[in-house]
Amino acid sequence: MNKKLVALAMAAVMSASMAGCVKAVKIGEEGALTGKVEFNAGDSVSELWESAEADIEGKAIDFPTFLAEANGDLKSLVDKYGKYSMGTSGSISYAVKGTGTVEEVNQEKKAGYMTVKLEGWDGPEAVMIQIGSIYKGSSTRDTLDVVSFGDYTNQQEWAAISQELHSMIDTNVIQPADPAGLVGKTIDFVGTFTAESDTEILVTAVKLEVK
């Protein structure tokens, strides 16, 4: 057998060997072969929800104590209690807990809220708790230590985590409390807020109990 025939025979053997290694994969099941699973924000948040609640509750500072210490400058306590949205820069968010009386429930707009008279505090700050259906900001996500931007592929996934956290909050925290009927009632709450104004504080609650 000459060299040309030997080469052709070897090529045929290699081709047959490679063909035997080909595996057909159904559409949508590629992750089983590649190890890469398609991102699902809802699944991610469902998995971390309990640890997120515990994380925020564990670091939450008594709200009246926080306000007294801030003395009108909410951003001044970032190094002691807060967390930047971008590591060492960006917006500043805090975790707080308190008790208060619901004075007003505003559902005229989709970004609804209720105003709360905070027990133990007579300062000028207006405290509001978001009640949806649209939730502003990303303080819940940004306050967490159990998750970070580096855990996700891009900004779109990171934003989706914040949106799904709000969805979880609306379903499990706000709606069960029936905010429309809370005027005049006393509530205990744990939540987060971003320090954007020293006079108006918009809290996103992760726990809300009617007393």
N, C-alpha and C positions, 0 to 999 in steps of 0.2 A: 504494500500500500504506500503510495507516494505521500509527500508532505501535505499536499493540497487536500487529499482525501482524509488524512488524519485530522487536519484542522476543521474540516466540515463535520466530521463525526463528533469531535469535541464540542463544537458549537451547538449541535443538535442535542447532545446530552445536557449541556448547561441550560438550554432553552426549556427542555422538558422539566428539569429540576426546578427552575424558577417558576414555571407555570403551576407546579404542584404547591407552591407557597402562597399563591394568590388566594385571598379570603374575601368573599362577598359580604358587605355590611349594609344593612338596611338604613335608609335615610332616617335620621333622628337618633340612631344608635351608634354613631361614630365614636362617642365618648368611651364606649366599652373597649374599643380597640386602641384609641389614641391616648386615653387617660384624661382627656380634656372634656369637662362637663359644661354644657351650656349654662351661662349665668342666669339665675332666677332670683330676683330681689326678694320676692315673697317668701321663698323657701329659706333664704339666708336670714331674714329678719325673724321668721318663726323659730328658727334654731337658736338665735341669740337673745330672744325677747326676755326670758327669765333672768339671764345674766345681766342684760342691760338694765332691767328694773333694779336688780340688786346693786349694780354698780352705782347708779344714780342715787338710790336711797342711802347707800353707804357713805357717800361723800357729801350729801345734802347738808348745808349749813342752816341753822335756825334763821328764818327770814328776818325777823325783827333785829336779831343780833347782827346780821349782815348789814342791814340798812343803817343801823346806828354806827357801825364801824366804818362804813363807806363815807358817811357824813356828806352825802350829796354828790360824791364822785364814784360812781359804780365801777368804773374801770380801774380804780386805784387798788383794788384787792385782787387783781389777776394773779399775782405771784403767790398769794396765800390760798385762794379758793378757786380761781378760774382756770380756764383752758382756752388757748388760742385755736382758731379753726385751722391754722396752717403751721402748727408746731410752735414757732416763736413769733408769729405775726398773724394778721387777719383779725376777724371779729372775736370778741371775748364772750364766753358763755359760762354760766354758773349753774350749779345744782342747789336748790333750796327746798325747805319744808316749812310749813306753817299751818295756822288755823285762822279762819276768818268767816265773816258773815257775808253772804251774797247779797249785794245791794241792787244789782241790775243784771238782767240777761238780755243781750242784744243779738238777735238773729235776723235782723233786717238785711244783712249782707251775708254772702256765703262764708266769709271769714268771720264767723261769729265769735263772741266773747262774753264773759260775765265779769263784772267788776266786784272786787272783794275788799271789805274793810278788814284789814289785818289785825288780829288780836296782838296786843303788846306793842303797837306802833301807831303814833299819831303824826308822823311826818307828812310831807307834801306829796310823796310819791303815790301815783295812782297804780294800783295793782289789778291786772286783768288776767283771766285764765282763758285760753283758747277753747272753743267748743265746736269748731268746724262749721260746715263740712270741709272748708279749705283751711289749712294750717300754714301759717307763715313761718319763714325762717328755717333753720336747721340746728337749733340749739340742742335738741335731744341727741342727735347723732354726734355733734361736735363736742359734747361734754363727755362722751363715753371713752373709757380706757380699754374696753373689751373689743374694740374695733377701730381700725384706722384706714386712711386712704390707701396706704400701701398694700392692704389686703385685697384690693380690687384692681381691675385691669385699666380702667380709665375713669374720667370725670363723670361720664354718663352712668356708670354703675354706682359710683359714689352718691350721685344725686338720687338715684333710684332707691338706695338704702334709706335715705332721709324720708322720701315719700312713703315708703312702706312702713317705716316706723310711725308716721302720722296715721296711716291707715289702721295699724294695730292699736294705736292710742284711741282713735275714734271708736273702734269696735269694742275694745275691752275696757276702756276707762271712762270715756265721756258719755257715750250713749246709754250705758247701763245706769248712769247717775241721773238720767232724765233732766238735763239742765234747765229746760223750760219751767220746771216746777221748783227750782231751788231758791227763788227770791225769798229773803228773810231767814233762810236756813244757814246753819253753821256747818262748815266743811273742814276736814283735814286734807292737806294735799302735799304731794312731793312732785317737784317738777324742775324744769330748766328754763333759762331765759338768756337772751343775748343782750348785752349792755349797749344799746343803741341810743337810749335817752335816759337822762338822770331823773326825769319826772314821770315817765310812763313805762311801766314794766309789763311785758307780755309774756306770761308763763305758759309753757306747754306741760301739762300734768302727765305723769306716768302712774300716779296713784291719786285717787280721789274718793274720799269716804264722807258720806253725809252723817252727821251726828244726830 
